Amino acid sequence: MRVIRENVEREVDASKCEQLLKDGYKLVETSGDSKKESSEAKAPGDLDGMSLAELRAVAKEKGLSGYSSLSKEELLGVLKG
């Protein structure tokens, strides 16, 4: 399940989700995880056309750390490099 509060988005299991919802997080679309599917469906060459949120999702999927503080241009450099 995905939850969000301000600009912080987290993927958590159902038991943790319940607590985060009480702490002010809101549930993000869970039917099919369309955000994740859209970032996976794009080829690596399409990175330039992705939004910052999509690039961060790709960085997360690749297991990178420290990506949340990078600008779009910096993140593109990391993902392409």
N, CA, C and O atoms as a GROMACS GRO file, in nm:
protein
  324
    1MET      N    1   0.084  -0.117   0.000
    1MET     CA    2   0.000   0.000   0.000
    1MET      C    3   0.089   0.124   0.000
    1MET      O    4   0.198   0.124   0.057
    2ARG      N    5   0.041   0.226  -0.064
    2ARG     CA    6   0.116   0.350  -0.071
    2ARG      C    7   0.041   0.460   0.002
    2ARG      O    8  -0.079   0.476  -0.016
    3VAL      N    9   0.115   0.536   0.084
    3VAL     CA   10   0.057   0.647   0.158
    3VAL      C   11   0.142   0.771   0.134
    3VAL      O   12   0.259   0.762   0.098
    4ILE      N   13   0.080   0.888   0.152
    4ILE     CA   14   0.151   1.014   0.129
    4ILE      C   15   0.109   1.117   0.232
    4ILE      O   16  -0.008   1.123   0.273
    5ARG      N   17   0.204   1.199   0.274
    5ARG     CA   18   0.178   1.315   0.359
    5ARG      C   19   0.273   1.425   0.314
    5ARG      O   20   0.395   1.406   0.312
    6GLU      N   21   0.217   1.539   0.278
    6GLU     CA   22   0.292   1.649   0.218
    6GLU      C   23   0.364   1.596   0.094
    6GLU      O   24   0.298   1.554  -0.001
    7ASN      N   25   0.497   1.596   0.091
    7ASN     CA   26   0.568   1.544  -0.026
    7ASN      C   27   0.639   1.412   0.004
    7ASN      O   28   0.727   1.371  -0.071
    8VAL      N   29   0.600   1.346   0.113
    8VAL     CA   30   0.662   1.219   0.152
    8VAL      C   31   0.568   1.105   0.116
    8VAL      O   32   0.455   1.097   0.166
    9GLU      N   33   0.614   1.017   0.028
    9GLU     CA   34   0.535   0.902  -0.012
    9GLU      C   35   0.607   0.777   0.035
    9GLU      O   36   0.728   0.764   0.020
   10ARG      N   37   0.530   0.684   0.093
   10ARG     CA   38   0.589   0.561   0.146
   10ARG      C   39   0.509   0.441   0.100
   10ARG      O   40   0.388   0.449   0.079
   11GLU      N   41   0.578   0.329   0.084
   11GLU     CA   42   0.512   0.203   0.053
   11GLU      C   43   0.525   0.116   0.178
   11GLU      O   44   0.635   0.087   0.224
   12VAL      N   45   0.410   0.074   0.232
   12VAL     CA   46   0.407   0.002   0.358
   12VAL      C   47   0.309  -0.114   0.351
   12VAL      O   48   0.224  -0.121   0.262
   13ASP      N   49   0.323  -0.206   0.447
   13ASP     CA   50   0.226  -0.315   0.454
   13ASP      C   51   0.101  -0.267   0.527
   13ASP      O   52   0.100  -0.156   0.581
   14ALA      N   53  -0.002  -0.348   0.528
   14ALA     CA   54  -0.133  -0.307   0.579
   14ALA      C   55  -0.128  -0.268   0.726
   14ALA      O   56  -0.193  -0.171   0.766
   15SER      N   57  -0.052  -0.340   0.808
   15SER     CA   58  -0.048  -0.308   0.951
   15SER      C   59   0.016  -0.173   0.976
   15SER      O   60  -0.031  -0.097   1.061
   16LYS      N   61   0.123  -0.140   0.905
   16LYS     CA   62   0.190  -0.011   0.920
   16LYS      C   63   0.105   0.100   0.859
   16LYS      O   64   0.105   0.213   0.908
   17CYS      N   65   0.032   0.068   0.753
   17CYS     CA   66  -0.053   0.166   0.685
   17CYS      C   67  -0.157   0.222   0.780
   17CYS      O   68  -0.183   0.342   0.780
   18GLU      N   69  -0.215   0.137   0.859
   18GLU     CA   70  -0.319   0.179   0.952
   18GLU      C   71  -0.266   0.286   1.048
   18GLU      O   72  -0.333   0.386   1.072
   19GLN      N   73  -0.147   0.265   1.102
   19GLN     CA   74  -0.088   0.362   1.194
   19GLN      C   75  -0.055   0.493   1.122
   19GLN      O   76  -0.079   0.600   1.177
   20LEU      N   77   0.000   0.484   1.002
   20LEU     CA   78   0.035   0.605   0.928
   20LEU      C   79  -0.088   0.687   0.891
   20LEU      O   80  -0.084   0.810   0.891
   21LEU      N   81  -0.198   0.620   0.859
   21LEU     CA   82  -0.323   0.692   0.830
   21LEU      C   83  -0.369   0.770   0.952
   21LEU      O   84  -0.421   0.881   0.938
   22LYS      N   85  -0.350   0.714   1.071
   22LYS     CA   86  -0.384   0.784   1.195
   22LYS      C   87  -0.291   0.903   1.217
   22LYS      O   88  -0.330   1.001   1.281
   23ASP      N   89  -0.169   0.894   1.165
   23ASP     CA   90  -0.069   1.000   1.182
   23ASP      C   91  -0.078   1.109   1.076
   23ASP      O   92   0.007   1.197   1.070
   24GLY      N   93  -0.181   1.103   0.991
   24GLY     CA   94  -0.202   1.211   0.895
   24GLY      C   95  -0.167   1.178   0.751
   24GLY      O   96  -0.182   1.262   0.663
   25TYR      N   97  -0.120   1.056   0.725
   25TYR     CA   98  -0.094   1.017   0.587
   25TYR      C   99  -0.226   0.988   0.517
   25TYR      O  100  -0.326   0.956   0.582
   26LYS      N  101  -0.227   0.997   0.385
   26LYS     CA  102  -0.344   0.963   0.306
   26LYS      C  103  -0.309   0.849   0.213
   26LYS      O  104  -0.195   0.838   0.166
   27LEU      N  105  -0.405   0.764   0.188
   27LEU     CA  106  -0.386   0.649   0.101
   27LEU      C  107  -0.376   0.694  -0.044
   27LEU      O  108  -0.459   0.772  -0.091
   28VAL      N  109  -0.275   0.644  -0.115
   28VAL     CA  110  -0.257   0.672  -0.257
   28VAL      C  111  -0.319   0.556  -0.334
   28VAL      O  112  -0.330   0.446  -0.281
   29GLU      N  113  -0.359   0.580  -0.456
   29GLU     CA  114  -0.422   0.478  -0.539
   29GLU      C  115  -0.348   0.345  -0.528
   29GLU      O  116  -0.228   0.338  -0.552
   30THR      N  117  -0.422   0.239  -0.492
   30THR     CA  118  -0.360   0.108  -0.476
   30THR      C  119  -0.405   0.009  -0.582
   30THR      O  120  -0.344  -0.097  -0.596
   31SER      N  121  -0.509   0.038  -0.656
   31SER     CA  122  -0.558  -0.056  -0.755
   31SER      C  123  -0.463  -0.061  -0.874
   31SER      O  124  -0.470   0.022  -0.964
   32GLY      N  125  -0.374  -0.159  -0.872
   32GLY     CA  126  -0.282  -0.177  -0.983
   32GLY      C  127  -0.156  -0.093  -0.972
   32GLY      O  128  -0.067  -0.106  -1.057
   33ASP      N  129  -0.145  -0.007  -0.871
   33ASP     CA  130  -0.028   0.079  -0.858
   33ASP      C  131   0.010   0.141  -0.990
   33ASP      O  132   0.120   0.117  -1.041
   34SER      N  133  -0.078   0.221  -1.046
   34SER     CA  134  -0.059   0.275  -1.180
   34SER      C  135   0.068   0.359  -1.192
   34SER      O  136   0.130   0.359  -1.298
   35LYS      N  137   0.109   0.428  -1.087
   35LYS     CA  138   0.233   0.506  -1.093
   35LYS      C  139   0.353   0.415  -1.116
   35LYS      O  140   0.439   0.444  -1.200
   36LYS      N  141   0.358   0.305  -1.042
   36LYS     CA  142   0.470   0.213  -1.055
   36LYS      C  143   0.470   0.149  -1.193
   36LYS      O  144   0.575   0.137  -1.256
   37GLU      N  145   0.354   0.110  -1.240
   37GLU     CA  146   0.346   0.048  -1.372
   37GLU      C  147   0.390   0.145  -1.480
   37GLU      O  148   0.458   0.104  -1.574
   38SER      N  149   0.354   0.271  -1.468
   38SER     CA  150   0.390   0.366  -1.572
   38SER      C  151   0.539   0.391  -1.575
   38SER      O  152   0.596   0.408  -1.683
   39SER      N  153   0.606   0.393  -1.460
   39SER     CA  154   0.750   0.414  -1.460
   39SER      C  155   0.823   0.290  -1.508
   39SER      O  156   0.929   0.301  -1.571
   40GLU      N  157   0.770   0.172  -1.480
   40GLU     CA  158   0.834   0.049  -1.528
   40GLU      C  159   0.813   0.030  -1.677
   40GLU      O  160   0.898  -0.028  -1.745
   41ALA      N  161   0.702   0.079  -1.729
   41ALA     CA  162   0.670   0.058  -1.869
   41ALA      C  163   0.756   0.144  -1.961
   41ALA      O  164   0.771   0.112  -2.079
   42LYS      N  165   0.813   0.252  -1.909
   42LYS     CA  166   0.895   0.339  -1.992
   42LYS      C  167   1.035   0.283  -2.005
   42LYS      O  168   1.091   0.231  -1.908
   43ALA      N  169   1.090   0.293  -2.122
   43ALA     CA  170   1.225   0.246  -2.147
   43ALA      C  171   1.325   0.341  -2.083
   43ALA      O  172   1.293   0.458  -2.063
   44PRO      N  173   1.446   0.294  -2.050
   44PRO     CA  174   1.546   0.380  -1.990
   44PRO      C  175   1.575   0.505  -2.071
   44PRO      O  176   1.608   0.609  -2.013
   45GLY      N  177   1.563   0.500  -2.202
   45GLY     CA  178   1.586   0.616  -2.286
   45GLY      C  179   1.480   0.723  -2.270
   45GLY      O  180   1.499   0.837  -2.313
   46ASP      N  181   1.368   0.687  -2.207
   46ASP     CA  182   1.258   0.781  -2.187
   46ASP      C  183   1.270   0.858  -2.056
   46ASP      O  184   1.177   0.928  -2.017
   47LEU      N  185   1.383   0.846  -1.988
   47LEU     CA  186   1.400   0.913  -1.860
   47LEU      C  187   1.379   1.063  -1.872
   47LEU      O  188   1.324   1.125  -1.781
   48ASP      N  189   1.422   1.123  -1.983
   48ASP     CA  190   1.408   1.268  -2.001
   48ASP      C  191   1.263   1.313  -1.999
   48ASP      O  192   1.235   1.426  -1.961
   49GLY      N  193   1.172   1.227  -2.039
   49GLY     CA  194   1.031   1.263  -2.043
   49GLY      C  195   0.957   1.238  -1.914
   49GLY      O  196   0.838   1.267  -1.904
   50MET      N  197   1.025   1.183  -1.814
   50MET     CA  198   0.960   1.152  -1.686
   50MET      C  199   0.959   1.273  -1.594
   50MET      O  200   1.045   1.361  -1.602
   51SER      N  201   0.858   1.276  -1.507
   51SER     CA  202   0.852   1.381  -1.406
   51SER      C  203   0.950   1.347  -1.294
   51SER      O  204   1.002   1.236  -1.287
   52LEU      N  205   0.974   1.443  -1.206
   52LEU     CA  206   1.064   1.420  -1.094
   52LEU      C  207   1.012   1.306  -1.006
   52LEU      O  208   1.090   1.224  -0.958
   53ALA      N  209   0.881   1.301  -0.984
   53ALA     CA  210   0.822   1.194  -0.903
   53ALA      C  211   0.845   1.058  -0.967
   53ALA      O  212   0.875   0.960  -0.897
   54GLU      N  213   0.832   1.050  -1.098
   54GLU     CA  214   0.855   0.924  -1.168
   54GLU      C  215   1.002   0.884  -1.160
   54GLU      O  216   1.033   0.766  -1.142
   55LEU      N  217   1.092   0.981  -1.174
   55LEU     CA  218   1.235   0.952  -1.163
   55LEU      C  219   1.271   0.903  -1.024
   55LEU      O  220   1.353   0.813  -1.008
   56ARG      N  221   1.209   0.962  -0.924
   56ARG     CA  222   1.233   0.917  -0.786
   56ARG      C  223   1.183   0.774  -0.766
   56ARG      O  224   1.245   0.696  -0.695
   57ALA      N  225   1.071   0.741  -0.829
   57ALA     CA  226   1.018   0.605  -0.820
   57ALA      C  227   1.114   0.506  -0.884
   57ALA      O  228   1.135   0.396  -0.832
   58VAL      N  229   1.174   0.544  -0.997
   58VAL     CA  230   1.272   0.458  -1.064
   58VAL      C  231   1.394   0.440  -0.974
   58VAL      O  232   1.445   0.329  -0.960
   59ALA      N  233   1.441   0.549  -0.912
   59ALA     CA  234   1.557   0.542  -0.822
   59ALA      C  235   1.527   0.451  -0.704
   59ALA      O  236   1.612   0.374  -0.660
   60LYS      N  237   1.406   0.461  -0.652
   60LYS     CA  238   1.366   0.376  -0.540
   60LYS      C  239   1.365   0.229  -0.581
   60LYS      O  240   1.413   0.143  -0.507
   61GLU      N  241   1.310   0.201  -0.700
   61GLU     CA  242   1.304   0.064  -0.750
   61GLU      C  243   1.444   0.007  -0.769
   61GLU      O  244   1.465  -0.113  -0.752
   62LYS      N  245   1.540   0.093  -0.804
   62LYS     CA  246   1.678   0.047  -0.823
   62LYS      C  247   1.755   0.037  -0.693
   62LYS      O  248   1.870  -0.007  -0.691
   63GLY      N  249   1.693   0.077  -0.583
   63GLY     CA  250   1.756   0.066  -0.452
   63GLY      C  251   1.857   0.176  -0.422
   63GLY      O  252   1.942   0.159  -0.335
   64LEU      N  253   1.849   0.288  -0.492
   64LEU     CA  254   1.941   0.399  -0.469
   64LEU      C  255   1.903   0.472  -0.341
   64LEU      O  256   1.787   0.468  -0.298
   65SER      N  257   2.000   0.539  -0.281
   65SER     CA  258   1.970   0.619  -0.162
   65SER      C  259   2.011   0.763  -0.187
   65SER      O  260   2.096   0.790  -0.272
   66GLY      N  261   1.951   0.855  -0.115
   66GLY     CA  262   1.983   0.996  -0.127
   66GLY      C  263   1.921   1.066  -0.246
   66GLY      O  264   1.950   1.182  -0.272
   67TYR      N  265   1.835   0.996  -0.319
   67TYR     CA  266   1.776   1.053  -0.440
   67TYR      C  267   1.672   1.161  -0.412
   67TYR      O  268   1.646   1.245  -0.498
   68SER      N  269   1.612   1.158  -0.295
   68SER     CA  270   1.502   1.252  -0.267
   68SER      C  271   1.548   1.397  -0.258
   68SER      O  272   1.467   1.488  -0.275
   69SER      N  273   1.676   1.419  -0.233
   69SER     CA  274   1.725   1.557  -0.222
   69SER      C  275   1.782   1.609  -0.353
   69SER      O  276   1.824   1.725  -0.361
   70LEU      N  277   1.785   1.525  -0.457
   70LEU     CA  278   1.843   1.565  -0.585
   70LEU      C  279   1.742   1.640  -0.671
   70LEU      O  280   1.622   1.616  -0.664
   71SER      N  281   1.794   1.730  -0.753
   71SER     CA  282   1.708   1.797  -0.851
   71SER      C  283   1.682   1.699  -0.966
   71SER      O  284   1.744   1.593  -0.974
   72LYS      N  285   1.592   1.735  -1.054
   72LYS     CA  286   1.559   1.649  -1.166
   72LYS      C  287   1.682   1.624  -1.252
   72LYS      O  288   1.707   1.510  -1.293
   73GLU      N  289   1.761   1.729  -1.280
   73GLU     CA  290   1.878   1.715  -1.364
   73GLU      C  291   1.982   1.625  -1.298
   73GLU      O  292   2.043   1.541  -1.364
   74GLU      N  293   2.003   1.642  -1.167
   74GLU     CA  294   2.099   1.558  -1.093
   74GLU      C  295   2.054   1.413  -1.094
   74GLU      O  296   2.136   1.322  -1.114
   75LEU      N  297   1.926   1.391  -1.072
   75LEU     CA  298   1.873   1.255  -1.068
   75LEU      C  299   1.883   1.189  -1.205
   75LEU      O  300   1.913   1.070  -1.215
   76LEU      N  301   1.858   1.265  -1.310
   76LEU     CA  302   1.875   1.211  -1.446
   76LEU      C  303   2.019   1.167  -1.466
   76LEU      O  304   2.043   1.060  -1.523
   77GLY      N  305   2.114   1.246  -1.421
   77GLY     CA  306   2.256   1.211  -1.434
   77GLY      C  307   2.290   1.083  -1.361
   77GLY      O  308   2.365   1.000  -1.413
   78VAL      N  309   2.236   1.066  -1.242
   78VAL     CA  310   2.261   0.944  -1.164
   78VAL      C  311   2.201   0.823  -1.232
   78VAL      O  312   2.266   0.719  -1.244
   79LEU      N  313   2.077   0.836  -1.278
   79LEU     CA  314   2.009   0.721  -1.340
   79LEU      C  315   2.069   0.683  -1.476
   79LEU      O  316   2.070   0.566  -1.513
   80LYS      N  317   2.120   0.782  -1.548
   80LYS     CA  318   2.179   0.753  -1.678
   80LYS      C  319   2.324   0.706  -1.666
   80LYS      O  320   2.374   0.631  -1.750
   81GLY      N  321   2.390   0.751  -1.559
   81GLY     CA  322   2.532   0.724  -1.543
   81GLY      C  323   2.559   0.590  -1.491
   81GLY      O  324   2.675   0.553  -1.473
   0.00000   0.00000   0.00000
